[in-house]
Amino acid sequence: VQLVESGGGLVQPGGSLTLSCVGSGFTFRSYNMNWYRQAPGKERELVASISPRGGIINYAGSVKERFTISRDNAKNTVYLQMRSLKPEDTAVYYCKTRVSNVDYWGQGTQVTVSS
């Protein structure tokens, strides 16, 4: 199982960014996919999750109505669209899945929100 995130970068407050995570080595369309983030000095937290067909989606309260998780099973890709970004959204963002009771993480992509 391999997960590769991309799309991070530096953005001004109020800006937007879209992260991507490509999965390989497993049947992507059969598994929940999740986005987590970890800010400096803080624990990793769940940001958003999406069920295999996209019918069940959940968000952390801090990002609800600003972030949108989606997936394209034909491309083995899960996305995180982030809008109205705030400095407190600064973190390393990771995608994660669980296959056969084992958690697999990507390497992470840095998002920095700063003027």
Contact map, one row per residue, 1 for C-alpha under 8 A:
1110000000000000000000111100000000000000000000000000000000000000000000000000000000000000000000000000000100000000000
1111000000000000000000111000000000000000000000000000000000000000000000000000000000000000000000000000000111000000000
1111100000000000000011110000000000000000000000000000000000000000000000000000000000000000000000110000000111100000000
0111110000000000000011100000000000000000000000000000000000000000000000000000000000000000000000000000000001110000000
0011111000000000001111000000000000000000000000000000000000000000000000000000000000000000000001100000000001111000000
0001111100000000001110000000000000000000000000000000000000000000000000000000000000000000000000000000000000011000000
0000111110000000111100000000000000000000000000000000000000000000000000000000000000000000000000000000000000001000000
0000011111000000111000000000000000000000000000000000000000000000000000000000000000000000000000000000000000001111000
0000001111100000000000000000000000000000000000000000000000000000000000000000000000000000000000000000000000001111000
0000000111110000000000000000000000000000000000000000000000000000000000000000000000000000000000000000000000000011110
0000000011111011100000000000000000000000000000000000000000000000000000000000000000001000000000000000000000000011111
0000000001111110000000000000000000000000000000000000000000000000000000000000000000001000000000000000000000000000111
0000000000111110000000000000000000000000000000000000000000000000000000000000000000011110000000000000000000000000111
0000000000011111000000000000000000000000000000000000000000000000000000000000000000111100000000000000000000000000000
0000000000111111100000000000000000000000000000000000000000000000000000000000000000111000000000000000000000000000000
0000000000100111110000000000000000000000000000000000000000000000000000000000000011111000000000000000000000000000000
0000001100100011111000000000000000000000000000000000000000000000000000000000000011100000000000000000000000000000000
0000001100000001111100000000000000000000000000000000000000000000000000000000001111000000000000000000000000000000000
0000111100000000111110000000000000000000000000000000000000000000000000000000001111000000000000000000000000000000000
0000111000000000011111000000000000000000000000000000000000000000000000000000111100000000000000000000000000000000000
0011110000000000001111100000000000000000000000000000000000000000000000000000111000000000000000100000000001000000000
0011100000000000000111110000000000000000000000000000000000000000000000000011110000000000000000000000000000000000000
1111000000000000000011111101000000000000000000000000000000000000000000000001100000000000000000000000000000000000000
1110000000000000000001111111000000000000000000000000000000000000000000000001000000000000000000000000000000000000000
1100000000000000000000111110000000000000000000000000000000000000000000000000000000000000000000000000000000000000000
1000000000000000000000111111000000000000000000000000000000000000000000000000000000000000000000000010000000000000000
0000000000000000000000011111111000000000000000000000000000000000000000000000000000000000000000000000000000000000000
0000000000000000000000110111111000000000000000000001000000000000000000001001000000000000000000000000000000000000000
0000000000000000000000000011111000000000000000000001100000000000000000001001000000000000000000000000000000000000000
0000000000000000000000000011111100000000000000000001100000000000000000000000000000000000000000000000000000000000000
0000000000000000000000000011111110000000000000000011000000000000000000000000000000000000000000001110000000000000000
0000000000000000000000000000011111000000000000001111000000000000000000000000000000000000000000001100000000000000000
0000000000000000000000000000001111100000000000001111000000000000000000000000010000000000000000111000000000000000000
0000000000000000000000000000000111110000000001111100000000000000000000000000000000000000000000111000000000000000000
0000000000000000000000000000000011111000000001111000000000000000000000000000000100000000000011110000000000000000000
0000000000000000000000000000000001111100000111110000000000000000000000000000000000000000000011110000000000000000000
0000000000000000000000000000000000111110000111100000000000000000000000000000000000000000001111000000000000000000000
0000000000000000000000000000000000011111011110000000000000000000000000000000000000000000001110000000000000000000000
0000000000000000000000000000000000001111111100000000000000000000000000000000000000000000111100000000000000000000000
0000000000000000000000000000000000000111110000000000000000000000000000000000000000000000001000000000000000000000000
0000000000000000000000000000000000000011111000000000000000000000000000000000000000000000000000000000000000000000000
0000000000000000000000000000000000000111111100000000000000000000000000000000000000000000000000000000000000000000000
0000000000000000000000000000000000000110111110000000000000000000000000000000000000000000000000000000000000000000000
0000000000000000000000000000000000011110011111000000000000000000000000000000000000000000000000000000000000000000000
0000000000000000000000000000000000011100001111100000000000000000000000000000000000000000000000000000000000000000000
0000000000000000000000000000000001111000000111111000000000110000000000000000000000000000000000000000000000000000000
0000000000000000000000000000000001111000000011111000000000110010000000000000000000000000000000000000000000000000000
0000000000000000000000000000000001110000000001111100000011110000000010000000000000000000000000000000000000000000000
0000000000000000000000000000000111100000000001111110000011100000000010000000000000000000000000000000000000000000000
0000000000000000000000000000000111000000000000011111111111000000000011100000000000000000000000000000000000000000000
0000000000000000000000000000001110000000000000001111111110000000000000000000000000000000000000000000000000000000000
0000000000000000000000000001111110000000000000000111111000000000000000000000000000000000000000000000000000000000000
0000000000000000000000000000110000000000000000000111111100000000000000000000000000000000000000000000000000000000000
0000000000000000000000000000000000000000000000000111111110000000000001100000000000000000000000000000000000000000000
0000000000000000000000000000000000000000000000000111111110000000000000000000000000000000000000000000000000000000000
0000000000000000000000000000000000000000000000000110111111000000000000000000000000000000000000000000000000000000000
0000000000000000000000000000000000000000000000011110011111100000000010000000000000000000000000000000000000000000000
0000000000000000000000000000000000000000000000011100000111110000000000000000000000000000000000000000000000000000000
0000000000000000000000000000000000000000000001111000000011111011000000000000000000000000000000000000000000000000000
0000000000000000000000000000000000000000000001110000000001111111000000000000000000000000000000000000000000000000000
0000000000000000000000000000000000000000000000000000000000111111000000000000000000000000000000000000000000000000000
0000000000000000000000000000000000000000000000000000000000011111000000000000000000000000000000000000000000000000000
0000000000000000000000000000000000000000000000100000000000111111111000000000000000000000000000000000000000000000000
0000000000000000000000000000000000000000000000000000000000111111111000000000000000000000000000000000000000000000000
0000000000000000000000000000000000000000000000000000000000000011111100000000000000000000000000000000000000000000000
0000000000000000000000000000000000000000000000000000000000000011111100000000000001111000000000000000000000000000000
0000000000000000000000000000000000000000000000000000000000000011111110000000000111100000000000000000000000000000000
0000000000000000000000000000000000000000000000000000000000000000111111000000001111000000000000000000000000000000000
0000000000000000000000000000000000000000000000011100000010000000001111100000011110000000000000000000000000000000000
0000000000000000000000000000000000000000000000000100010000000000000111110000011100000000000000000000000000000000000
0000000000000000000000000000000000000000000000000100010000000000000011111001111000000000000000000000000000000000000
0000000000000000000000000000000000000000000000000000000000000000000001111111110000000000000000000000000000000000000
0000000000000000000000000001100000000000000000000000000000000000000000111111100000000000000000000000000000000000000
0000000000000000000000000000000000000000000000000000000000000000000000011111100000000000000000000000000000000000000
0000000000000000000001000000000000000000000000000000000000000000000000011111100000000000000000000000000000000000000
0000000000000000000001110001100000000000000000000000000000000000000000111111110000000000000000000000000000000000000
0000000000000000000111100000000000000000000000000000000000000000000000111111111000000000000000000000000000000000000
0000000000000000000111000000000010000000000000000000000000000000000011110001111100000000000000000000000000000000000
0000000000000000011110000000000000000000000000000000000000000000000111100000111110000000000000000000000000000000000
0000000000000000011100000000000000100000000000000000000000000000001111000000011111000000000000000000000000000000000
0000000000000001111000000000000000000000000000000000000000000000001110000000001111100000000000000000000000000000000
0000000000000001111000000000000000000000000000000000000000000000011100000000000111111000000000000000000000000000000
0000000000000111100000000000000000000000000000000000000000000000011000000000000011111000000000000000000000000000000
0000000000001111000000000000000000000000000000000000000000000000010000000000000001111100000000000000000000000000000
0000000000111111000000000000000000000000000000000000000000000000010000000000000001111110100000000000000000000000100
0000000000001100000000000000000000000000000000000000000000000000000000000000000000011111110000000000000000000000100
0000000000001000000000000000000000000000000000000000000000000000000000000000000000001111110000000000000000000001110
0000000000000000000000000000000000000000000000000000000000000000000000000000000000000111110000000000000000000000100
0000000000000000000000000000000000000010000000000000000000000000000000000000000000001111111000000000000000000011100
0000000000000000000000000000000000000010000000000000000000000000000000000000000000000111111100000000000000000111100
0000000000000000000000000000000000001111000000000000000000000000000000000000000000000000111110000000000000000111000
0000000000000000000000000000000000001110000000000000000000000000000000000000000000000000011111000000000000011110000
0000000000000000000000000000000000111100000000000000000000000000000000000000000000000000001111100000000000011110000
0000100000000000000000000000000000111000000000000000000000000000000000000000000000000000000111110000000011111000000
0010100000000000000010000000000011110000000000000000000000000000000000000000000000000000000011111000000011010000000
0010000000000000000000000000000011110000000000000000000000000000000000000000000000000000000001111100001111000000000
0000000000000000000000000000001111000000000000000000000000000000000000000000000000000000000000111110001110000000000
0000000000000000000000000000001100000000000000000000000000000000000000000000000000000000000000011111111100000000000
0000000000000000000000000100001000000000000000000000000000000000000000000000000000000000000000001111111100000000000
0000000000000000000000000000000000000000000000000000000000000000000000000000000000000000000000000111110000000000000
0000000000000000000000000000000000000000000000000000000000000000000000000000000000000000000000000111111000000000000
0000000000000000000000000000000000000000000000000000000000000000000000000000000000000000000000000111111100000000000
0000000000000000000000000000000000000000000000000000000000000000000000000000000000000000000000011110111110000000000
1110000000000000000000000000000000000000000000000000000000000000000000000000000000000000000000011110011111000000000
0110000000000000000000000000000000000000000000000000000000000000000000000000000000000000000001111000001111100000000
0111100000000000000010000000000000000000000000000000000000000000000000000000000000000000000001110000000111110000000
0011100000000000000000000000000000000000000000000000000000000000000000000000000000000000000001000000000011111000000
0001110000000000000000000000000000000000000000000000000000000000000000000000000000000000000111100000000001111100000
0000111110000000000000000000000000000000000000000000000000000000000000000000000000000000000111000000000000111110000
0000000110000000000000000000000000000000000000000000000000000000000000000000000000000000011110000000000000011111000
0000000111100000000000000000000000000000000000000000000000000000000000000000000000000000111110000000000000001111100
0000000111100000000000000000000000000000000000000000000000000000000000000000000000000010111000000000000000000111110
0000000001111000000000000000000000000000000000000000000000000000000000000000000000001111110000000000000000000011111
0000000001111000000000000000000000000000000000000000000000000000000000000000000000000010000000000000000000000001111
0000000000111000000000000000000000000000000000000000000000000000000000000000000000000000000000000000000000000000111
